Amino acid sequence: MPDFQKIFSIVDSSRVFRNIIFALALMALSYNIAVCWRVFRHEPLREAASRSLMAERSSFFYDSSLAEPLPVFLLKPAMAAGADPDAAVRLEGLAVFALIFFSTIFVLRARFGAFCAGMAALLVGANPYLGYYAMQGSSHLYALFFLLLFWHYNDAPQPSRRSILLAGLYGGLACLSRIDAAWALLILAALSWAGRRQAAQLKAAGLALGAAFVLALPYAAVQKAHYGNLFYSQELELRYLANIDRYGYMPAVAVPQGPMGPAAFVFRNGAAGAFSGMFSGLGRALAYELPRVFYYKFLLVLVFLGFYAAFALKKDPLLFFMAAAVLPVLPLAAIRQVPAAGGLELRYYLLPLWGLCALAGLGFQEILAWVENGITEWAVEKTAALKRRPGGK
């Protein structure tokens, strides 16, 4: 007579299924990279169009003209070796995409579980928008990679000198990829401390943030020396977005020029306009941009289950990451930057996209746990019923 309980205990189905998911994730990443290279190889560069020129003119690391220095600096060795600058930008973007894939497994597996990490990596590797922006050499991907590592080390259960130094290093590199990553750093550090309220955590977060800003400070100093403004290029981008929001792409009148500070950008329509704009941006992001960038809309149910599981199981770090990813986008989210779609470019949502993938992975893991518990209970009941029959052993 078969003992179903013994059979299920012998077969390590979890390990087999886990290996299958990781294999599928790696296959999805490889296929996505191959397709994106074939389809977008000759798509004109946009954000990184002048990166090779900046790299050629750069005389030292922080001297990167109107772009953050890290993506510019990483292009210099390839150009010095004689590589085609256009191909080098795209290959480096794809390399960063692969690093994000593997760092997804690294940061999620130990803390949230192997199935969560595997499913999140599968969604990351299969996402076509990540592949497209990798082919564009987007600086948002560089920032995302280093923010993941900052989050991992800054949120360590027991802060150590090593974790503080690594968090500071990766936080600084995130800012040197995109200076607006500093908003996510500040929110992550504040929420991590608020979730624990430990003096050691506050000290560790302060030291890590201090180290990160020390690394990024020379870039602001170079901007000040060259352009008379600590964040000249970033404030020019805010002016560009504010002009699009108010005048569109073909204004009939002369539009304001020059840099625009963050406070002036947020309150450009007054305090009431800033408040309503934030809520309007949140509504639009939730209804349109986030489902669109997630791409596989039928899997959004896993995201909702992941939110529920994060609340129910006290997986606060994932919720903190999602908050830090979404909040800095809200002042921009209501701008009609892309007339055809009516919203912001999706590259601004790559950080929230990773959070959605992680939450979907957590939701998937909880479904598997529920199914496994159900099968185990069924096996126990079935074995007990068979033993109660006449002649059962």
N, C-alpha and C positions, 0 to 999 in steps of 0.2 A: 504494500500500500504506500503510495507516495506521501512523503512528508513535505508539504509545500513550504512550510516555514524553514526547514533545513535547506531546501533547494534554493530559496531566495537568499538565504544567508551565505551560501557557498558562492553563488554567482555575484561577482562584484560589478553589478550593472552600472552603478554610479561612476566607477572609474572608466568603464568602456564608453559610456555616453559622454563623459567629460572629455575624453580624448577625441571623440568624434567631433564635438563642438569646436575644440581648438584646431583640429585639422580643417574643418569647414571654414573657420575664421581665416586661417592662413591662405586657403584657396581663394576666398573672397577678396582678400587684400591683393593677392597676385593678379587675379583676373581684373580687378578694378584698375590697378596700375597699368596693366597691359592695354586695356581698352582706352583709358584716358590718354595714354601716350599716343595711341593710334589716332584718336579722334581730335584731340586738342593740341597736337604737336605744333601746328602752324596757326593756332589761335593767337591773335596779337596780345602781347603782354599789356596789362593796364597798370595796376598798382606798382609793379616792378619794372615798368618800361624803361625808366632812366637809371635803374640800379647799377648797371654795368658802367655807365658814364660816371656815376658817383664813386664807384669803386676805383675807376681809373684815376680820378682826380684826388682821391683820398691819400693823405700823407701819413696818417696814423689812425689808430683804432677809432677814436671819438670824432675824427674829422670826416663826417659822412654827409655833409651838405644838408639837404632837406629831408632826410630819412633817418630812421634810427640806425645805429651803427652796426649791430650784430649781423643782420642779413647782408649788409654791404660788405663788411669785413670778410665774411665767409665766402664771398664771391671772388675775392682777390686772388687766392691761391690757384683756383681753377683758371682764371684769366692769365695769370702768370705762366701757367703750364701750357698755354696756347689753346685752351678749350674755347669753343664757340660760346659767347656770353649768353645768348638766348637759350641754348641747350643746357648750359650750366645752371641757370636760374631754375629751369624746370626740373632738372635732375636733383638739385638740392631740395626743391620743394617736395619731390616724391620721397626723398630720403627722410625728411622731417615727418611726412605722413606715415612712413613705416615706423619711425621712432614713437610717434603718438600711439600707433597700434600696439607696440610692445610695452610701452609705458602704461597703457590701459590695463593690460594683464598684470603688470608689476604692482600698480598702486591699488588695484581692486581685489586681487586674489587673496592676499593675506588677511585683509580687514573685513571683506564682505563675502568671500567665498569664491570657489573656483568656477562654479556655474555662472555666477554673476559676472565674473571677469571674462569668461569665455563668450557669453552672449553679448556683452558690451563690446568686446573686441570684434565679434562677428558683424555687429551693426556698424561699428566704426570702419572696419575694413571694406564693407560693402557699400558705404555711402558715396554716391557719385559726386556730391557737392564737395566733399573733402578731397576727392580725386581731382576735380576740376580746379579748385583753388590751390592744390599742390602744384598743378601744372602752370598756374599763374605765379608761383613763388610767393604766395601771400604771406605777409609778415604776421597775420593773425595766427597762422599755424605755428610759427616759431614761438609766439607768445603762449599759445595753448600748451605746447610741449613743456615749456619751463614752468608754467603755472601748475601743471599736474604734479611735477616733482616738488615744487614749493609746497603745495597742499599736502602732499604725502609726508614730507619731513616736518613741516610746521605743526601738523596735527598728530605728531607722534605721541603715543600714550604716556611715555616717560621721556620728556625732553632731555637731551644730552648735548654735550659740546659739539659732537659730530652732527647731530640732527639740526642744531641751530645754525652751524656754519653752512651746511648744505642748503638749508632753507634760504638763508641769506644769499648764497651764491645763485641759486636758481631763481629766486625772486628778482635779483638784480639783472640776470640775463633776460628774464621776461620783460622787464622795463626797457632793456636795451634792444629788444625786438619790437616792442610797441610801448611807448611811454604811458599810454592810457591803461596798460595792464596794472599800473599802480593802484587804480581804483579797486580792482578785483583783489589785489594783495591786501589792501587795507580792510576790505569787507571780510575776507576770509579770516584774517588775523583777529578782527574784532569779534566775529561770530564764534570762532573756535574758543576764544577766552570766555565769552559770555556763556557758552554751553557748559563750561567746567568751573569757571570762577575760582581758579587756583592761582596763587601768587607765582608759582613756578612757571605756569603756562603764560601768564602776562609778561613775565620777565623774558621768557624765551621768545615770545612773539615780538616784543620790543627790540630785542637784540637782532633777530632775523630781519625785521623791517629796517633797522638801522643799517645793517650790513648791505641790504639790497639797495637802499637809497644812496649809500656811500659809493657803491659801484656805478650807479646811474648819474650821480652828481656831476662828474666831469663832462658828460654829454650836454647837460643843461648849461654848464659854464661855457662850453664851446659855442653853443647856440647864442648865448648872451654876448659873447665876444664878437661873433660874426654878424649877428642880426639885431643885436640890442634887445633881445627877448629870450627868456629862459626856455620857452616852449614855442618858438616861432613857427615851426612847420605844423605842429599840432593845432595851434590857434588859427593858422591859415585854413586848415581843413575844416575847423568849426565855422569859420566865416563862409567858406564854400557851401557847407550844408545849410547854414542859416539863409544864405541868398537863394538857394534852390527852394527852400521852404516858403519863402516870402514872394519871390519873383519868378520862379520857374527857370527853365533853361533858355528862354528867349525873352528876356525882359525888355519892356518898351522904354524904360528909363535907366539912367545910370545907377548902378548898384554900389553899395559901400565896399570899400577895399581895405586890405590890411588885416592883421591878426585880430581875433576875437577871443577874449578870455572865457574860461568855463562858466563863470558866474554870469557874465553878460550873455552868453549863449542860452543858458537855462532860463534866464529871466528876460529874454528879448521881447516877449509879449506880456511882461508884467508877472506878478506873483500868481494871479489867478490863471493866467495863460500857462505858466509853468506847471501848476498843479493839474489843470485839465489835460495838458499835453502829456504828462506822465501817465495818467490813467488811460488816455486815448492810445498812447503807445503800448501800454501793457495789454489792452484789449486787442489791439491789432496784432501784436506779437503772438498772443495765445491763440488767436483765431486763424491767422494766416501764416506768418513767417516761420514760427516754430514747427507747426505740422509740415510746412513745405520743405524746410531744410532737413527735417527728420526723414523725409522721403517715403518711408514705408508706413503709410498712414494706418494700415490695418493692424500694425503692431503697436499703435498708440495705447491700446488697452494694457499692454505690458508696462508702459510708462505710468499709467494711473495706478496699477497694482503696485508698482515700485514706490510711488508716493505714499500709498497706504502702508506698505510694509516698512518704509523708512520712519513713518510716524509711530506705527505700532511697535516696532522692534527697537526704537530709539537709535536708529542709524542716522543720527543728526549730521555727521560730516557730509553726507551726500546732499542733504537739504541745504546746508551752509554753502556748499560749492554751487548749487543751482542758484541760490540767491545772489552770490557774488558774480555769477555769470550773467544774470538777467538784469540786475539793478543798473549797472553802468550803461546799458543799451537803452533804457527807457527814455531818457531825454532826446534820443535820436529816432526812436522807433516810429513816431508819427510822421516823419518827413517822407515826402513822396520823391525819393531819390531816383527810383526806377519807374518812369511813367507807365510802362506797359503793365507792370505788376502793382503799381501804386504804393510801394513801400520802400524800405531800406534795402541796400545790397545785402545779400545773404552772408557775405564774409563777416559781417558784424555779429552774426549769430552762430559762429563756429564754436565758441566757448559754451553757450547754452546747449548746442547740439550734443557736445560730448556729455554734458550732464543728463540729457534725455536718454542717451545710449546707456549710461551707467544705471539710471533708474529702471530702464527697461530690463537690463540684466538682472537687477535685484528682483523685479517682478517675476521674471522667468524662473529664477531660482526658487522663489516661494511657491510657484505653481508646481515645480518638480518635487519640492518637499511635501506638499499636500498630496500629490499623486503617490509618492513613495510611502507615506504613512498609510494611505488608503489601501495600497497593495499589501503592505505588511499586515495590517489588520485583517484583510480578507484571507491571507495565507494562514494566519493563526486560527481564524474561525473555521476555515475549510478543513484544516488538519484536525482540529478538535472534533468537528462533526463526523469526520471519517472514523476517528477512533471510537466514537460513541456507537457506531453501528455494530451489529452482531458480527463477531469474528475480527473486529478492528483491533489493532495493536497500538 
